[in-house]
Amino acid sequence: QINESFREILNEPWLERHLHIAIQHSSDAMLRLMNRRNRIGSDIELFSMLHDKGFALGTDFIVGHPGESDAIWSEAMENVRRLHLTHIHPFTYSKRDGTPSAVMKPEVNGTVAGKRMSELSALIEANNRAFRAQVNSPLEVLVESGENGRYSGYDQYFNKVVIESAEDLCGDWITLEHYEVDDDYNLAKH
């Protein structure tokens, strides 16, 4: 978790503006079932503070864990909306023999888990696009790959940026003042 030492550096200009904090779920009932120490109230408080400081926020999320009822899922989605997430690594629960979760009931149907995964992913994709649209500062991009005049990399918010350029930009750090927000990435010309 984020301790006071880490909080002290949150305003440093050299710190990238994306944080990935694994919370696993956004329902206290599920967090207890998963034997997690965090609780959603303090997670929301932390994520709100980080959001107010301009950070893009990501997390891991387990969908379809045994015991995840429709009511719990509704609560979880309401809490996800309050977390200001812009990135997510969602996983569908997979049973592992010998773990406490392997014998928990009721199990969540795979089709239901898939629908929940889609719902969660769609929400975070919309959040990400809205976040990218409201960023009001230049993007610092490390260009990782490219060919045929199209290059890509990630900015300080861990968002993909596609850059059209006649020159080879691979391996360069570039600053982009002007760019367009597309559905899945930001687009710029250099």
BAFI-3210 file (N, C-alpha, C; in Angstrom, 3 decimals, decimal comma, padded with zeros to 6 digits):
// residues 190
n [1|2|3|4|5|6|7|8|9|10|11|12|13|14|15|16|17|18|19|20|21|22|23|24|25|26|27|28|29|30|31|32|33|34|35|36|37|38|39|40|41|42|43|44|45|46|47|48|49|50|51|52|53|54|55|56|57|58|59|60|61|62|63|64|65|66|67|68|69|70|71|72|73|74|75|76|77|78|79|80|81|82|83|84|85|86|87|88|89|90|91|92|93|94|95|96|97|98|99|100|101|102|103|104|105|106|107|108|109|110|111|112|113|114|115|116|117|118|119|120|121|122|123|124|125|126|127|128|129|130|131|132|133|134|135|136|137|138|139|140|141|142|143|144|145|146|147|148|149|150|151|152|153|154|155|156|157|158|159|160|161|162|163|164|165|166|167|168|169|170|171|172|173|174|175|176|177|178|179|180|181|182|183|184|185|186|187|188|189|190]
n.u [000,827|000,236|002,456|003,483|006,028|005,996|003,873|005,055|006,560|004,804|004,288|006,533|008,215|009,535|008,317|006,457|003,117|001,298|-000,159|-000,227|-002,169|-002,829|-005,936|-007,744|-010,575|-013,739|-015,584|-016,285|-017,216|-016,314|-013,572|-013,032|-013,700|-011,677|-009,557|-008,150|-006,399|-007,027|-009,673|-012,616|-013,534|-011,264|-009,687|-011,098|-010,854|-008,032|-007,588|-009,118|-007,713|-005,300|-006,237|-007,102|-004,645|-003,879|-003,133|-003,142|-004,862|-004,520|-005,497|-005,561|-008,103|-010,278|-012,724|-015,776|-015,239|-015,948|-018,952|-019,519|-022,171|-025,114|-025,959|-023,647|-021,964|-023,208|-022,825|-020,032|-019,493|-020,580|-018,811|-016,432|-016,858|-016,396|-013,710|-012,138|-010,707|-008,443|-007,116|-007,037|-006,421|-008,131|-009,165|-010,633|-011,849|-010,121|-010,294|-008,202|-006,884|-006,565|-006,602|-008,287|-010,403|-011,130|-013,025|-015,163|-018,567|-021,440|-020,472|-019,605|-021,202|-019,596|-020,415|-021,771|-019,653|-018,082|-019,723|-019,710|-017,017|-016,817|-018,503|-017,113|-014,656|-015,533|-016,433|-014,015|-012,543|-014,039|-013,639|-010,884|-010,664|-012,038|-010,357|-007,970|-008,884|-009,193|-006,670|-004,440|-001,848|001,502|002,461|004,776|006,589|007,895|009,141|008,613|008,337|007,895|006,962|006,865|006,258|004,598|004,625|004,844|004,307|004,381|002,883|003,427|001,282|000,792|-000,574|-001,269|000,326|000,174|002,241|002,650|005,254|007,913|010,499|012,679|011,693|012,134|013,085|013,401|012,764|010,082|008,374|005,047|003,034|000,663|-002,057|-004,443|-007,298|-008,068|-010,201|-008,827|-006,247|-003,883|-003,267|-000,748|001,187|004,505]
n.v [-001,187|002,367|004,293|006,811|007,735|007,321|008,980|011,435|011,880|012,207|014,610|015,131|016,172|014,333|011,932|009,437|009,690|007,661|005,180|001,888|000,048|-002,745|-003,907|-005,973|-006,408|-004,653|-004,805|-005,063|-007,454|-009,378|-008,901|-009,752|-012,489|-013,214|-012,977|-010,549|-007,645|-004,984|-002,492|-001,290|001,319|002,775|002,394|003,833|006,394|006,750|006,441|008,578|010,780|010,464|010,686|013,358|014,556|014,245|011,765|008,927|005,922|002,507|-000,953|-004,400|-006,837|-009,290|-011,161|-012,901|-014,583|-017,216|-016,738|-014,213|-012,595|-011,349|-009,009|-008,287|-007,870|-005,633|-003,714|-003,691|-002,648|-000,099|000,932|000,774|002,811|004,969|004,893|006,107|004,815|004,347|002,429|-001,125|-004,461|-007,000|-010,186|-013,334|-015,377|-018,352|-021,648|-023,085|-025,935|-026,914|-024,444|-022,095|-020,833|-022,664|-024,411|-022,884|-021,756|-020,048|-021,007|-018,919|-018,716|-019,259|-017,810|-015,669|-014,504|-013,727|-011,761|-009,887|-009,234|-007,966|-005,765|-004,402|-003,867|-002,214|000,047|000,999|001,516|003,655|005,493|005,839|007,047|009,452|010,513|010,875|012,824|015,017|015,674|018,240|018,958|018,733|015,658|013,259|011,014|007,789|006,379|003,262|001,424|000,967|001,436|002,099|004,855|005,127|005,246|004,005|004,341|004,847|007,220|009,451|008,808|006,209|005,663|004,619|005,989|006,927|007,911|009,755|010,029|011,117|010,663|008,316|007,393|005,552|004,561|007,114|009,799|011,877|015,027|015,884|018,421|018,792|016,769|014,221|012,744|009,503|006,578|004,320|005,178|007,954|010,216|011,609|013,947|014,247]
n.w [000,000|-000,125|001,605|004,059|003,293|000,547|-000,159|000,206|-002,099|-004,173|-005,516|-006,943|-009,894|-011,535|-011,236|-012,794|-014,082|-013,643|-011,701|-010,530|-008,546|-006,855|-006,083|-006,310|-005,972|-005,613|-003,586|-000,207|000,920|-000,913|-000,788|001,812|001,548|-000,202|001,403|001,638|002,753|002,331|002,307|000,753|001,283|002,258|000,029|-001,954|-000,884|-001,025|-003,842|-004,785|-003,756|-005,183|-007,807|-007,740|-007,705|-010,271|-011,317|-013,493|-012,998|-012,229|-011,768|-010,617|-011,102|-010,001|-011,467|-011,043|-008,879|-006,543|-004,737|-005,578|-005,902|-007,710|-006,422|-004,996|-007,167|-008,371|-006,361|-006,392|-008,964|-008,688|-006,800|-008,294|-010,117|-008,478|-008,046|-009,972|-012,031|-014,745|-016,077|-016,318|-015,265|-015,747|-014,555|-015,061|-012,551|-011,830|-010,887|-008,440|-007,291|-003,879|-002,728|-000,529|-001,900|-003,827|-002,844|-002,220|-002,297|-003,633|-006,948|-009,737|-012,792|-015,916|-018,205|-017,060|-015,632|-017,802|-018,997|-016,950|-016,931|-019,427|-018,991|-016,953|-018,264|-020,382|-018,983|-017,851|-020,163|-021,206|-019,126|-019,427|-021,950|-021,443|-019,468|-020,954|-022,705|-021,050|-020,174|-019,846|-020,672|-022,043|-023,649|-022,626|-024,335|-024,718|-027,461|-028,699|-030,813|-034,390|-037,849|-041,369|-041,199|-038,975|-035,558|-032,197|-028,677|-025,114|-022,935|-020,088|-018,559|-018,973|-021,305|-024,590|-027,431|-030,755|-033,342|-036,223|-038,481|-040,609|-040,004|-038,310|-035,199|-033,222|-030,005|-029,061|-026,740|-026,794|-026,804|-026,961|-027,916|-029,249|-030,029|-030,914|-029,410|-029,722|-029,939|-028,723|-028,251|-028,207|-030,879|-032,899|-034,890|-036,045]
ca.u [000,000|000,921|002,789|003,792|007,229|005,593|003,035|005,933|007,128|003,749|004,316|007,812|008,003|010,139|007,491|005,469|001,784|000,434|000,089|-000,984|-002,328|-003,660|-006,949|-008,362|-012,034|-014,230|-016,630|-015,693|-017,576|-015,404|-012,214|-012,928|-013,655|-010,374|-008,555|-007,371|-006,343|-007,590|-011,120|-012,953|-013,640|-009,931|-009,223|-011,744|-010,218|-006,691|-007,670|-009,633|-006,600|-004,363|-006,928|-007,064|-003,274|-003,670|-002,611|-003,917|-004,870|-004,836|-005,561|-005,929|-009,459|-010,718|-014,159|-016,363|-014,800|-017,101|-019,603|-019,802|-023,594|-025,544|-025,970|-022,249|-021,431|-023,759|-022,088|-018,652|-019,456|-020,800|-017,546|-015,457|-017,124|-015,856|-012,255|-011,465|-009,751|-008,212|-006,491|-007,397|-006,000|-009,165|-008,977|-011,742|-011,417|-009,919|-010,187|-006,908|-007,023|-005,763|-006,779|-009,596|-011,418|-011,507|-014,181|-016,212|-019,814|-021,730|-019,597|-020,189|-021,257|-018,615|-021,061|-022,017|-018,346|-017,688|-020,512|-019,209|-015,706|-017,081|-019,062|-016,016|-013,701|-016,149|-016,427|-012,656|-012,184|-014,687|-012,907|-009,576|-010,846|-012,383|-009,138|-007,068|-009,467|-009,079|-005,269|-004,172|-000,409|002,210|002,715|006,158|006,403|009,025|008,743|009,122|008,356|007,237|007,347|006,058|005,825|003,733|005,397|004,013|004,939|003,481|003,145|003,631|000,061|000,726|-001,521|-000,625|000,350|000,616|002,816|002,983|006,482|008,772|011,793|012,659|011,604|012,318|014,031|013,454|011,796|009,618|007,305|003,973|002,158|-000,623|-002,436|-005,876|-007,720|-008,809|-010,861|-007,930|-004,925|-003,741|-002,653|-000,025|002,104|005,786]
ca.v [000,000|003,655|004,760|008,242|008,015|007,415|010,182|012,603|012,101|012,251|015,865|015,281|016,234|013,193|010,745|009,197|010,046|006,478|004,267|000,640|-000,408|-003,951|-004,032|-007,267|-006,332|-003,399|-005,101|-005,554|-008,870|-010,181|-008,742|-010,650|-013,865|-013,409|-012,811|-009,344|-006,722|-003,672|-002,301|-000,406|002,713|003,390|002,391|004,965|007,602|006,824|006,666|009,936|011,692|010,340|011,259|014,814|014,975|014,100|010,458|007,862|004,867|001,164|-001,999|-005,769|-007,094|-010,668|-011,230|-014,238|-015,385|-017,804|-015,851|-012,916|-012,588|-010,197|-007,835|-007,918|-007,315|-004,280|-002,873|-003,585|-001,726|001,255|001,338|000,987|004,159|005,946|004,726|006,905|003,965|004,585|001,212|-002,299|-005,803|-007,883|-011,623|-014,186|-016,343|-019,740|-022,523|-023,720|-026,942|-026,718|-023,089|-021,942|-020,444|-023,814|-025,111|-021,909|-021,781|-020,615|-020,647|-018,005|-019,278|-018,661|-016,820|-014,503|-013,884|-013,081|-010,530|-008,940|-008,794|-007,012|-004,553|-003,733|-003,372|-001,095|001,208|001,525|002,094|004,972|006,338|006,144|008,030|010,721|011,000|011,372|014,040|016,143|015,992|019,568|019,169|017,979|014,242|012,791|009,681|006,953|005,674|001,901|000,656|001,622|001,154|002,756|006,186|005,111|004,824|003,968|004,279|005,156|008,505|009,430|008,292|004,829|005,578|004,412|007,118|006,610|009,121|009,702|010,791|010,695|010,258|007,162|007,866|004,436|004,768|008,524|010,449|013,088|015,779|016,214|019,506|018,681|015,388|013,944|011,613|008,497|005,649|003,442|005,778|009,331|010,258|012,861|014,048|014,796]
ca.w [000,000|-000,170|002,953|004,141|002,501|-000,853|-000,307|000,161|-003,432|-005,189|-006,274|-007,641|-011,346|-012,227|-011,026|-013,842|-013,610|-013,638|-010,585|-010,562|-007,164|-006,937|-005,029|-006,588|-006,058|-005,030|-002,607|001,042|001,107|-001,732|-000,259|002,969|001,033|-000,840|002,453|001,352|003,887|002,011|002,341|-000,354|001,731|002,252|-001,368|-002,629|-000,354|-001,605|-005,281|-004,992|-003,509|-006,306|-008,966|-007,587|-008,011|-011,706|-011,707|-014,124|-011,986|-012,678|-010,752|-010,995|-010,631|-010,219|-011,760|-011,013|-007,733|-005,845|-003,783|-006,199|-006,279|-008,506|-005,540|-004,747|-008,413|-008,519|-005,411|-006,881|-010,100|-008,164|-006,192|-009,371|-010,647|-007,521|-007,952|-011,011|-012,745|-016,167|-016,602|-015,510|-015,667|-015,194|-014,701|-014,648|-011,540|-012,252|-009,716|-008,200|-006,240|-002,680|-002,186|000,119|-002,885|-004,660|-002,272|-001,894|-003,061|-004,941|-008,051|-010,719|-014,135|-016,822|-019,067|-016,202|-015,391|-019,052|-019,142|-015,953|-017,423|-020,513|-018,380|-016,262|-019,262|-021,110|-018,096|-017,715|-021,465|-021,265|-018,180|-019,994|-023,025|-020,793|-018,815|-021,995|-023,274|-020,123|-019,888|-020,393|-020,596|-023,078|-023,390|-022,732|-024,906|-025,107|-028,674|-028,565|-032,063|-035,502|-039,226|-042,398|-040,803|-037,774|-034,396|-030,993|-027,373|-024,006|-022,293|-018,640|-017,945|-019,452|-022,405|-025,880|-028,349|-032,111|-033,917|-037,644|-038,683|-041,715|-039,444|-037,406|-033,820|-032,280|-028,917|-028,672|-025,859|-027,451|-026,154|-027,892|-027,466|-029,938|-030,329|-030,923|-028,591|-030,474|-029,016|-027,975|-028,081|-028,667|-032,203|-033,122|-036,031|-035,587]
c.u [000,872|001,176|003,176|005,027|006,881|004,751|003,894|006,459|006,069|003,749|005,622|007,597|008,566|009,296|006,484|004,075|000,789|000,827|-000,813|-000,996|-003,313|-004,640|-007,734|-009,883|-012,483|-015,458|-015,953|-016,011|-016,622|-013,968|-012,004|-012,848|-012,293|-009,217|-007,604|-007,451|-007,007|-009,107|-011,463|-013,076|-012,293|-009,336|-009,808|-011,108|-008,834|-006,747|-008,202|-008,528|-005,618|-004,956|-006,868|-005,673|-002,926|-003,123|-003,635|-003,782|-005,285|-004,876|-005,738|-007,313|-009,842|-012,235|-014,618|-015,843|-016,041|-017,638|-019,955|-021,229|-023,905|-025,514|-024,547|-021,647|-021,939|-023,037|-020,663|-018,549|-019,699|-019,512|-016,466|-015,637|-016,516|-014,328|-011,470|-010,439|-009,674|-007,599|-006,906|-006,811|-007,017|-008,858|-010,266|-011,180|-011,237|-009,597|-008,790|-007,061|-006,083|-005,854|-008,137|-010,706|-011,933|-012,744|-015,326|-017,396|-020,559|-020,717|-020,347|-020,081|-020,284|-019,192|-021,323|-020,703|-017,864|-018,427|-020,029|-017,856|-015,887|-017,604|-017,963|-015,044|-014,251|-016,149|-015,033|-012,174|-012,793|-013,989|-011,576|-009,695|-011,172|-011,159|-008,195|-007,572|-009,296|-007,643|-004,941|-002,689|000,259|002,404|004,194|006,081|007,746|008,554|009,418|009,241|007,705|007,757|006,402|005,474|004,877|004,514|004,490|004,870|003,903|003,892|003,276|002,411|-000,181|-000,393|-000,756|-000,760|000,884|001,044|003,135|004,195|007,265|010,131|011,620|012,722|011,898|013,420|014,116|012,409|011,360|008,489|006,298|003,074|000,748|-000,880|-003,949|-006,151|-008,572|-009,429|-009,880|-006,568|-004,984|-002,954|-002,009|000,787|003,361|006,626]
c.v [001,252|004,116|006,241|008,605|008,169|008,665|011,442|012,886|012,257|013,522|016,083|015,247|015,030|011,925|010,604|009,364|008,886|005,607|003,052|000,094|-001,573|-004,008|-005,339|-007,253|-005,039|-003,607|-005,639|-007,024|-009,765|-010,078|-009,635|-012,104|-014,198|-013,260|-011,647|-008,400|-005,384|-003,676|-001,177|001,056|003,416|003,395|003,579|006,276|007,806|007,163|008,065|010,965|011,663|010,919|012,787|015,377|014,753|012,768|009,655|006,665|003,529|000,195|-003,359|-006,023|-008,519|-010,676|-012,677|-015,150|-015,986|-016,847|-014,487|-012,920|-011,381|-008,921|-007,354|-007,295|-005,885|-003,297|-002,640|-002,587|-000,285|001,780|001,580|002,387|005,241|005,896|005,529|006,085|004,327|003,368|000,041|-003,556|-006,764|-009,344|-012,324|-015,204|-017,713|-020,565|-023,131|-024,669|-026,640|-025,321|-022,998|-021,608|-021,628|-024,541|-024,160|-022,046|-020,482|-020,140|-019,728|-018,655|-018,527|-017,601|-015,535|-013,766|-013,148|-011,773|-009,463|-008,372|-007,738|-005,687|-003,730|-003,108|-002,171|000,179|001,830|002,122|003,485|005,958|006,784|007,203|009,403|011,336|011,603|012,682|015,250|016,486|017,305|019,898|018,375|016,525|013,954|011,333|009,018|006,127|004,308|001,158|001,455|001,154|001,900|004,093|006,256|004,494|004,820|003,846|004,620|006,466|008,333|008,944|006,829|004,645|005,446|005,668|006,620|007,921|008,878|010,598|010,233|010,241|009,094|007,670|006,781|004,735|006,198|008,850|011,702|013,722|016,180|017,277|019,340|017,229|015,282|012,735|010,702|007,528|004,884|004,048|007,253|009,307|011,621|012,782|014,723|015,165]
c.w [000,000|001,265|002,907|003,329|001,029|-001,089|-000,447|-001,240|-004,527|-006,032|-007,032|-009,152|-012,102|-012,106|-012,163|-013,254|-013,686|-012,458|-010,737|-009,138|-007,178|-005,767|-005,151|-006,728|-005,394|-004,140|-001,350|001,283|000,323|-001,224|000,957|002,516|000,430|000,148|002,158|002,547|003,603|002,123|001,381|000,075|001,711|000,848|-002,125|-002,174|-000,974|-003,093|-005,588|-004,793|-004,683|-007,589|-008,915|-007,866|-009,486|-012,171|-012,504|-013,191|-012,571|-011,520|-011,406|-010,417|-010,990|-010,341|-011,645|-009,919|-007,069|-004,780|-004,356|-006,760|-007,163|-007,670|-005,253|-006,000|-008,633|-007,602|-005,904|-008,029|-009,651|-007,534|-007,241|-009,954|-009,747|-007,422|-008,988|-011,792|-014,221|-016,854|-015,710|-016,127|-015,051|-015,493|-014,317|-013,669|-012,173|-011,011|-009,642|-007,022|-005,079|-002,086|-001,499|-000,877|-003,691|-004,139|-001,910|-002,839|-002,799|-005,983|-009,012|-012,094|-015,051|-017,741|-018,296|-015,950|-016,636|-019,286|-018,159|-016,383|-018,519|-019,967|-017,711|-017,261|-020,016|-020,264|-018,024|-019,034|-021,616|-020,322|-018,773|-021,082|-022,434|-020,115|-019,851|-022,594|-022,354|-019,751|-020,596|-020,265|-021,708|-022,658|-023,593|-023,151|-025,175|-026,293|-028,673|-029,881|-033,175|-036,841|-040,153|-041,947|-039,625|-036,621|-033,172|-029,745|-026,319|-023,353|-020,778|-017,872|-018,312|-020,477|-023,708|-026,735|-029,685|-032,760|-035,387|-037,866|-039,864|-041,200|-038,471|-035,967|-032,784|-031,265|-028,420|-027,609|-026,585|-026,641|-027,213|-027,273|-028,022|-030,317|-030,304|-030,045|-029,464|-029,462|-028,132|-027,663|-028,465|-029,970|-032,414|-034,405|-035,531|-036,778]
res [q|i|n|e|s|f|r|e|i|l|n|e|p|w|l|e|r|h|l|h|i|a|i|q|h|s|s|d|a|m|l|r|l|m|n|r|r|n|r|i|g|s|d|i|e|l|f|s|m|l|h|d|k|g|f|a|l|g|t|d|f|i|v|g|h|p|g|e|s|d|a|i|w|s|e|a|m|e|n|v|r|r|l|h|l|t|h|i|h|p|f|t|y|s|k|r|d|g|t|p|s|a|v|m|k|p|e|v|n|g|t|v|a|g|k|r|m|s|e|l|s|a|l|i|e|a|n|n|r|a|f|r|a|q|v|n|s|p|l|e|v|l|v|e|s|g|e|n|g|r|y|s|g|y|d|q|y|f|n|k|v|v|i|e|s|a|e|d|l|c|g|d|w|i|t|l|e|h|y|e|v|d|d|d|y|n|l|a|k|h]
***
